[in-house]
Amino acid sequence: MSTTTTETRGFQAEVKQLLKLMIHSLYSHREIFLRELISNASDACDKLRFAALAEPALIAEGGELDIRIDFDSASRTLTVTDSGIGLTREEAVEHLGTIAKSGTAEFFSRLTGDAQRDSQLIGQFGVGFYSSFIVAERVEVFSRKAGEPAASGVRWASEGTGEFTVETVERPERGTRVILHLKEDAAEFAEAFRLRQLVRTYSDHIAFPVLLRPDGGKGDYDRANQAQALWTRQKQDLTDEEYREFYRHVSHDPGDPLAWAHHRVEGRREYTTLLYLPSTAPFDLYNRDAPRGLKLYVRRVFILDDAEQFLPLYLRFVKGVVDSSDLPLNVSRELLQQDGEVEAIKSAIARRVLDMLTQLAQDEPEKYRSFWREFGAVLKEGLAEDPSNRERIAALLRFATTFSEGTEQDQSLADYVLRMKPGQKHIYFVAADGIEAARGSPQLEQLRAHGVEALLLTDRVDEWMVGQLGEYDGKQLKDAGKGSLGLEDLVPEGERKAAALSASALAPLWERVAGRLGGRVAGVRASERLADSPSCLVRDEHDLGPQLRRLLEAAGQKLPPSHAWLELNPSHALVQRLDKLADGQEFDDLAFLLHEQAILAEGGQLTDPAEFVRRVNRLIGTAAASPILMPDGK
C-alpha cells in the first residue's frame, strides 16, 4: 500500500487494554494528561537539540525550541505543539499504535484498577500519550521529522476505540502538534486559567519555554513556566514543591520522593547532580536489564535519557540528572564506558546516595523503613558489586530477629551488636523461606534458651548476602545451621559437662541410626543446638545452605549432592525411646521419621511422602496398641 494513502489500522491488543484502563479507571486523575503531553514535547525538543550537534541543519530550518499550548473553548479543543524532533509516518504507527517494549507482560500484570497506583505505572512505562483519551473523545497528531521534506508529514487520528487512521500530509513545520477534541465534561481544559495552573503545577521546571495563548488564539503567547533547568538554580531559591514536581517529571512517577540531594561539584571535575529516592518500587525493579540510570546533560544540553554508566546496578532505583561541564557534547554510551572521569563521577554519586540513605535512616527512621520495604533486597546486591562501600551498605541493612516482633525487617547490625551477650563471639543467623519458619527453626533452640539473638533471613538472596558480608564490626556472621555454634563462653560449665555425659552415653545409638540411614546423611551426632525438638539437620561450615542451594538449582545450576549431619537431642523422649528399641521395623521407622521431620523443619521436600505417611501410621498404630500405664504403674 502506498504511504501517501490513508490507512486504517487496529491497535495492538495491549494498547486496547491500556486505553480501556485510561478511559474508564483514571478519571479522578485525568489532569495527568497535560503533564504527560508536555513531558513528551520536552523530550522531543531535547532529542532534536542533541541530534543537531552532529547535524546543525536540523535545527537551523525552523524556529526556537519551545512548546505551545492553544485552546478554543467554543469548539472544545486543546492543542499542544512542539518544535522538536518530530515523527515519520512509520514512527507514528510504531509509537502511537503499539507498545514495543520489553517488560510489557509484567507491566500489565501489575495493573490493579486502582487509579493512583496505575497512573504511576503508566508514567513509568512511558505510555503517557494515551492519557489524552481520558479527556478527549478524539485525538489528532500532525508531525514531521526534522530534516525530512514538507511533503513527508503525517496525520494520525483515533477515537480511542479499536483502531486509528494514518495518512501522509503536507506539513511545512518540523515537530509535532497534538489536538485534543475534548469531551463535554472536560471543557475546563480549554480555559486559560486552568491550563496555566496545570503548567505551573506540573511543568514549571521544563527547560524549554511553555507558551500559552491567554485568550485562546487572539493574542500573543505568554510564557507559562520559568523555562530554566531546575538543577542549575541555587538550592536556597527552590521550594520543596518545586523539587517534588521535578521528580515527577524526571521519574514519571506521580507520587512524592522519599528524599533528594542536590549538589554542585567544582574543582578538578565540575558537574551537578540532583538525585531522588522514590517512595515506591517500579514494576520492573528486579529486571536487571530494564532501562535505568540518570538523565545526562552536558552544559545543560540533553545527551542521554538512561545513562546507566553513572549508577551502579544495585542503585538502579535512583532517579535524577547529572550535568557535566567536562564531557564532550558528542559523547556516546560507548565513550562513557571507557571514560575514567565517568567512573570517578559514578563512585562519587554512589557515595552520595549511600550518605543520603544514612541520613534518612538516622533522621527519619519511618521513611527509611518504607525505603527498606521497597528497595532493601536490591540494596543487598551492593555488597558484592561495590566492595569499596561495603561498610556503608552493611550499616544500612535491616533484619527481623528473634528479639523483634512481627515480620518487619527493622533491626540494624549495629542494634544487634549492642545487644550481644558478654562473651558472645558471633552474629548468629538462620535462613528459611518464611519468617515463621525461621523463627521456629529448631537450630535456634539453645540460642534462645541462653538469651542469644539471631537474625531471621527470609529473602532468597540472604544466604548469598551474608556470605558476601562475612563480618560486621569485627564479629563474624555465623549460620546457626552450620558447624559448631561456638557457645562455650555462653553456657555454664556444669551444663556443658552434663550434656557431654549424655552424648557419650548414647554414642552407640548414633552409630546404629547412621547405619540405618546410610548415605542419606553425613553422619549422626548429639546436638548442641536442640532444647525442645528431637532432631535437626546441620551442615559443615563451608557447605551451601538449603535456601541458597534451592535458589541456585532453580536458576539451572548443577550442584554436587550434599549430605547434612543429623543431630539428635539426647534429652528428648523420642531419642531415649529410640535407644531402648531393638533393631527392627519400629527402630527403623522412628529413626527415619526423626530424619524426615528434620528435613521438613528446614523447608525441604521428602523424596517419598507416601512412605513417610505409612511410617507415621505404623508408629501411631504401635503406640495405640501399647498398654497405657497409669501413674502408679497399673
ZIHUKA-V47413 format. One record per residue. RES is the residue in one small letter. PHI is phi in whole degrees, 0 to 359 (* if undefined). PSI is psi in whole degrees, 0 to 359 (* if undefined). D_CENTER is the distance of its C-alpha to the mean C-alpha in Angstrom with 1 decimal. Layout:
RES_PHI_PSI_D_CENTER, RES_PHI_PSI_D_CENTER
This chain:
m_*_135_45.0, s_294_143_45.8, t_284_355_43.2, t_272_350_45.7, t_269_168_45.9, t_273_132_43.9, e_244_146_41.4, t_245_125_39.8, r_234_153_36.6, g_274_144_34.3, f_293_149_30.7, q_302_148_28.1, a_305_321_27.2, e_294_325_23.6, v_292_320_25.1, k_301_316_27.5, q_298_318_24.8, l_293_317_23.0, l_297_320_26.4, k_299_318_27.3, l_297_313_24.2, m_304_309_24.9, i_288_325_28.6, h_255_340_28.5, s_247_341_25.4, l_250_24_24.5, y_302_320_28.0, s_289_347_27.3, h_241_34_24.9, r_288_341_27.1, e_293_350_27.6, i_298_340_24.3, f_300_320_26.3, l_289_321_28.1, r_303_316_25.1, e_292_319_23.6, l_293_319_27.1, i_292_322_27.7, s_296_317_24.3, n_298_318_25.2, a_296_320_28.7, s_297_317_27.4, d_299_321_25.4, a_296_321_28.6, c_292_318_30.6, d_301_316_28.3, k_294_323_28.5, l_292_318_32.2, r_299_322_32.7, f_290_315_30.8, a_299_328_32.8, a_288_347_36.0, l_297_324_35.6, a_269_328_36.8, e_230_84_38.9, p_303_334_40.4, a_297_336_42.4, l_298_322_39.3, i_266_342_39.2, a_287_337_42.9, e_287_340_43.9, g_233_194_42.6, g_275_196_42.2, e_294_156_39.7, l_284_118_36.0, d_202_175_35.4, i_232_128_34.1, r_240_139_36.8, i_242_123_36.8, d_239_154_39.9, f_209_158_40.7, d_221_104_43.7, s_293_332_43.9, a_292_316_47.0, s_265_2_45.3, r_53_56_41.8, t_238_148_40.1, l_227_131_37.4, t_235_130_37.0, v_243_120_34.3, t_238_135_35.6, d_237_158_34.2, s_253_37_36.1, g_270_211_33.2, i_291_329_32.7, g_78_177_33.5, l_232_145_33.2, t_277_172_35.4, r_300_315_36.4, e_297_319_34.3, e_293_324_31.2, a_299_317_31.9, v_296_316_32.0, e_292_313_28.8, h_277_334_26.7, l_253_356_28.3, g_239_346_28.9, t_222_163_26.1, i_242_96_22.3, a_258_66_22.2, k_231_147_18.5, s_291_149_16.4, g_87_7_13.8, t_299_314_16.5, a_298_317_16.8, e_297_320_13.1, f_302_310_13.5, f_289_330_16.7, s_292_338_15.6, r_271_347_13.3, l_292_134_16.2, t_243_345_18.0, g_91_351_21.0, d_279_121_20.0, a_301_315_21.0, q_292_316_18.7, r_294_318_15.4, d_288_327_16.7, s_294_329_18.0, q_294_314_14.6, l_296_321_13.3, i_298_317_16.6, g_297_316_16.4, q_297_326_13.0, f_277_354_14.6, g_75_33_17.7, v_240_35_20.3, g_295_339_21.6, f_305_323_25.1, y_291_347_25.5, s_294_346_25.2, s_305_326_28.8, f_283_356_30.0, i_293_324_29.1, v_247_347_32.1, a_247_139_34.1, e_273_341_36.4, r_208_142_36.7, v_233_133_34.9, e_241_141_36.7, v_232_124_35.3, f_246_132_37.8, s_208_154_36.6, r_215_133_38.1, k_291_136_36.4, a_301_134_37.6, g_92_347_40.3, e_269_157_41.3, p_290_159_44.7, a_302_330_45.2, a_288_352_46.2, s_260_21_42.7, g_293_165_41.0, v_224_142_39.1, r_242_128_39.1, w_239_137_36.3, a_213_147_36.8, s_200_154_35.5, e_259_11_35.9, g_74_22_32.4, t_260_246_33.8, g_257_353_33.8, e_210_173_35.0, f_217_161_35.6, t_245_151_38.4, v_217_138_38.5, e_211_156_41.5, t_273_133_42.7, v_223_164_44.3, e_281_130_46.0, r_214_105_43.8, p_295_325_45.3, e_269_143_42.3, r_286_169_39.1, g_96_193_35.8, t_228_139_34.6, r_237_124_36.0, v_250_120_34.2, i_250_122_36.7, l_257_122_35.6, h_268_101_38.4, l_289_148_37.3, k_292_160_37.7, e_300_322_40.5, d_277_5_38.2, a_246_22_36.2, a_298_338_39.3, e_300_337_37.9, f_275_10_35.9, a_243_37_39.2, e_231_136_40.3, a_300_316_40.3, f_298_315_39.4, r_295_317_36.3, l_294_317_35.0, r_298_321_35.7, q_298_317_33.8, l_293_320_30.7, v_297_315_30.9, r_291_328_31.2, t_286_314_28.4, y_254_338_25.8, s_227_20_27.1, d_295_334_29.3, h_274_351_27.2, i_305_133_27.6, a_281_358_29.4, f_248_151_32.0, p_299_130_34.7, v_256_112_34.1, l_253_136_37.6, l_231_130_38.9, r_284_124_42.4, p_292_333_43.6, d_235_30_45.9, g_76_25_44.5, g_125_356_46.2, k_261_343_49.5, g_242_184_48.6, d_284_159_46.9, y_287_144_43.1, d_248_146_41.7, r_284_127_38.6, a_259_350_36.1, n_228_170_33.4, q_285_334_33.8, a_55_37_32.7, q_233_130_31.8, a_306_121_28.5, l_300_322_27.0, w_291_345_25.9, t_275_351_29.5, r_273_160_30.9, q_289_142_31.7, k_302_321_29.3, q_291_346_32.2, d_267_359_32.8, l_252_141_29.5, t_267_162_28.6, d_301_322_25.3, e_294_325_25.4, e_294_319_25.8, y_298_317_22.7, r_296_318_20.7, e_293_324_22.2, f_294_323_21.5, y_302_315_17.8, r_298_325_18.0, h_290_313_19.8, v_284_336_17.7, s_254_345_14.3, h_58_34_15.9, d_245_119_14.3, p_287_352_17.3, g_276_183_16.1, d_266_148_16.8, p_286_157_14.9, l_288_321_14.8, a_196_166_16.8, w_210_161_18.1, a_220_129_20.4, h_237_116_23.1, h_221_143_25.3, r_245_124_28.1, v_255_130_29.1, e_231_154_32.7, g_130_229_34.9, r_298_322_34.6, r_240_140_31.4, e_238_119_31.0, y_199_162_27.7, t_237_139_25.9, t_233_143_22.2, l_229_109_20.5, l_244_139_16.9, y_235_142_14.7, l_259_117_11.9, p_293_161_10.4, s_274_330_11.0, t_230_150_8.4, a_284_142_4.9, p_290_160_6.2, f_296_335_7.3, d_253_28_6.8, l_304_321_3.4, y_269_5_5.3, n_270_102_8.3, r_290_348_9.6, d_261_359_12.4, a_292_153_11.1, p_304_138_12.9, r_205_176_11.6, g_113_180_13.7, l_264_156_16.2, k_287_127_19.2, l_257_128_22.1, y_238_148_25.6, v_238_114_28.8, r_50_47_31.3, r_70_8_29.6, v_263_125_29.8, f_296_133_26.6, i_242_305_25.9, l_222_147_22.4, d_276_319_19.6, d_234_78_16.7, a_276_87_18.2, e_290_347_15.8, q_292_347_18.7, f_259_1_18.3, l_224_131_14.8, p_295_154_14.1, l_299_327_11.2, y_287_349_9.5, l_252_28_9.6, r_293_349_8.3, f_280_347_6.7, v_288_137_10.4, k_245_159_12.8, g_146_197_16.6, v_228_153_19.7, v_231_130_21.8, d_237_110_25.5, s_262_142_27.8, s_263_355_31.5, d_253_331_32.2, l_288_151_30.5, p_287_151_32.7, l_294_336_32.2, n_266_21_32.3, v_296_143_29.4, s_240_171_27.4, r_301_321_24.2, e_295_316_26.5, l_294_323_28.4, l_299_324_25.2, q_291_340_24.4, q_254_3_27.9, d_265_120_28.3, g_295_328_28.6, e_295_322_28.3, v_297_319_24.8, e_297_322_23.8, a_294_318_25.4, i_296_319_23.6, k_302_316_20.2, s_296_319_21.2, a_294_321_22.3, i_294_319_19.1, a_300_315_17.1, r_297_321_19.6, r_298_317_19.6, v_294_316_15.9, l_295_324_16.5, d_295_321_19.7, m_297_319_18.0, l_293_320_15.7, t_299_316_18.9, q_297_318_20.9, l_297_317_18.5, a_296_323_18.7, q_283_316_22.5, d_266_330_23.4, e_224_71_21.0, p_301_328_19.8, e_295_318_18.9, k_295_322_16.4, y_293_322_15.0, r_300_320_14.7, s_297_316_12.7, f_301_314_10.4, w_297_320_10.3, r_301_323_9.7, e_276_321_6.4, f_234_1_5.3, g_303_317_8.2, a_297_328_7.6, v_284_321_6.2, l_301_327_9.1, k_301_332_11.4, e_299_335_11.4, g_295_339_13.4, l_299_326_16.3, a_269_323_17.3, e_282_336_16.3, d_225_70_17.9, p_303_329_20.9, s_294_338_22.6, n_249_21_20.1, r_301_318_19.8, e_294_320_21.8, r_298_316_19.8, i_293_318_16.5, a_302_321_18.5, a_292_340_19.7, l_267_350_16.3, l_292_148_15.4, r_227_146_16.0, f_220_152_17.6, a_277_148_19.6, t_223_172_23.1, t_291_348_26.5, f_264_350_27.6, s_259_162_24.9, e_255_156_25.1, g_72_200_22.7, t_251_359_19.2, e_293_133_17.6, q_270_93_16.2, d_225_11_18.2, q_251_132_20.5, s_271_166_20.5, l_295_327_22.4, a_296_320_24.9, d_300_315_25.5, y_299_312_26.2, v_299_322_28.6, l_297_333_30.5, r_262_3_31.2, m_298_146_32.3, k_287_150_35.8, p_303_130_38.7, g_88_354_39.1, q_286_129_35.5, k_259_338_34.4, h_238_159_30.9, i_262_110_27.5, y_272_148_27.4, f_212_162_24.5, v_224_139_24.2, a_251_135_21.5, a_208_173_21.4, d_277_353_19.4, g_205_159_19.6, i_295_322_20.5, e_289_323_24.0, a_296_320_24.7, a_293_314_23.8, r_296_327_25.8, g_266_9_28.7, s_300_130_28.8, p_297_338_32.5, q_295_346_31.6, l_262_359_31.1, e_298_315_34.5, q_290_325_36.5, l_299_315_33.8, r_295_321_33.7, a_297_333_37.5, h_254_17_37.9, g_70_26_35.3, v_263_128_32.8, e_283_150_29.1, a_224_142_26.4, l_284_140_22.6, l_253_107_21.1, l_258_122_18.4, t_232_348_16.6, d_285_147_13.3, r_301_331_14.2, v_272_359_13.5, d_294_318_15.6, e_295_320_19.0, w_296_321_18.0, m_297_314_16.5, v_290_332_19.8, g_295_324_21.7, q_288_324_20.2, l_284_310_20.9, g_79_301_24.4, e_210_164_25.8, y_216_129_25.3, d_54_37_28.2, g_79_1_30.6, k_254_125_29.7, q_288_139_28.7, l_280_132_26.0, k_234_121_27.9, d_287_121_26.9, a_293_350_29.2, g_256_17_29.6, k_225_141_30.9, g_57_207_34.3, s_272_141_36.3, l_288_336_34.8, g_69_45_37.0, l_265_12_38.3, e_306_320_41.8, d_274_358_41.7, l_250_343_40.3, v_256_130_42.6, p_304_147_46.3, e_301_319_48.8, g_298_320_50.7, e_293_322_47.7, r_295_317_46.8, k_295_319_50.4, a_296_320_50.6, a_295_321_47.5, a_295_321_48.9, l_295_316_52.2, s_298_317_50.5, a_295_319_48.5, s_294_320_51.7, a_296_332_53.7, l_259_13_51.3, a_307_318_51.0, p_299_327_53.0, l_296_320_50.6, w_301_321_47.6, e_292_320_49.6, r_297_314_50.6, v_294_317_47.1, a_299_322_45.8, g_296_322_48.7, r_285_323_47.8, l_281_335_44.0, g_58_228_44.7, g_286_0_41.9, r_292_337_39.3, v_227_160_38.9, a_284_338_39.4, g_165_177_42.0, v_232_138_42.7, r_206_166_43.2, a_289_146_43.5, s_263_139_40.3, e_263_0_39.6, r_260_326_36.4, l_275_142_37.8, a_236_320_39.6, d_246_328_39.5, s_272_157_38.3, p_277_335_40.6, s_206_159_38.3, c_201_164_34.9, l_258_141_33.6, v_223_137_33.2, r_255_162_32.3, d_291_161_33.7, e_307_320_32.0, h_254_10_30.4, d_284_155_29.6, l_291_139_26.2, g_283_164_25.2, p_297_325_24.8, q_294_312_21.1, l_292_324_20.5, r_297_315_23.3, r_296_323_21.9, l_296_315_18.5, l_291_321_20.6, e_294_323_23.0, a_295_332_20.4, a_276_2_19.4, g_94_8_23.1, q_280_139_24.4, k_272_119_28.0, l_245_145_28.6, p_293_152_32.1, p_299_148_33.2, s_231_138_32.7, h_235_124_35.0, a_271_162_34.4, w_282_141_37.2, l_265_116_38.4, e_260_133_39.1, l_245_149_41.6, n_266_107_42.5, p_301_334_46.3, s_270_358_46.8, h_277_143_45.3, a_298_323_47.9, l_293_321_46.5, v_292_320_46.7, q_293_324_50.2, r_294_319_51.3, l_302_322_50.0, d_295_332_52.2, k_274_347_55.3, l_279_141_54.8, a_282_162_56.9, d_302_140_55.4, g_157_191_55.0, q_298_315_52.8, e_294_321_51.8, f_298_314_50.9, d_298_315_48.8, d_300_315_47.0, l_290_322_46.1, a_297_314_45.0, f_294_324_42.7, l_296_319_41.4, l_296_324_40.5, h_291_316_38.5, e_291_323_36.8, q_289_333_35.8, a_292_323_34.3, i_297_313_32.2, l_297_323_31.0, a_296_332_30.3, e_261_12_27.6, g_87_12_26.0, g_278_176_27.9, q_244_141_29.8, l_279_143_33.6, t_286_334_35.3, d_220_79_38.0, p_300_325_37.1, a_297_318_40.4, e_294_325_42.4, f_300_315_40.4, v_296_316_41.5, r_299_322_45.1, r_296_315_45.1, v_299_317_44.0, n_296_321_46.7, r_296_317_49.4, l_293_322_48.7, i_294_319_48.7, g_297_319_51.9, t_297_317_53.5, a_294_323_52.6, a_291_329_54.0, a_279_346_57.2, s_285_145_57.8, p_294_140_60.3, i_272_120_58.8, l_269_132_60.4, m_281_165_61.1, p_305_332_60.8, d_271_6_64.5, g_88_359_64.2, k_269_*_66.0
